[in-house]
Amino acid sequence: LILWLMGAAGPRWWLWAWGAWMGFQLLIMVLYPTLIAPLFNKFEPLTDTALKERVERLMARCGFSAKGLFVMDGSRRSAHGNAYFSGFGPAKRVVFFDTLLAKL
């Protein structure tokens, strides 16, 4: 696509290439949490109600909203504890590694 844009768009090809790349990135940010990540890991909703309430209060204070809080089976590959948030728009989610929750 980029090589085609370089030939078809003339001297401003870089602007069109940037737009195509941004569109691709936004698409991946929506698809990754719901379609791609579950292919490689198992995600379950967070069941610890006390932790869930604390995290939701923290998110409310920060003005961050997420579609859900999930626990990922990170112990299959690593002993490191980690957490991340991912997604864009309605696909945002917060994920905790199971190793992190076990250490806490």
C-alpha positions, 0 to 999 in steps of 0.5 A: 500500500505504501509503495503504491501511495508513493507512486500514485500520490505525488510529492505529498505521498508521505501525508497519505502514507501517514493517514493509511498508517494511522487508520491501520493503527486505530483498527488494530487498537480496536481489534487487539483486545477482543480478537487478537489477544484471546488467540494467545492468552486466556482472559477471565473477568476479575472476581476479587470484588474488593480489588475490583472496587478499588481499581474502579474507584481509581479509574473514576478518579482519573477519568478513565473508563474501561469495558472490563477488568480481566485476569490473564494467564501470564503464569504459562510463560513467565513468573513476572507480575504485570498489568496493562490497559489496552484498546481504543474507544469501546474496546478498552480493557484493563488486564492483570497477570495472574502472577501479579494477583498471586503475589499481592 
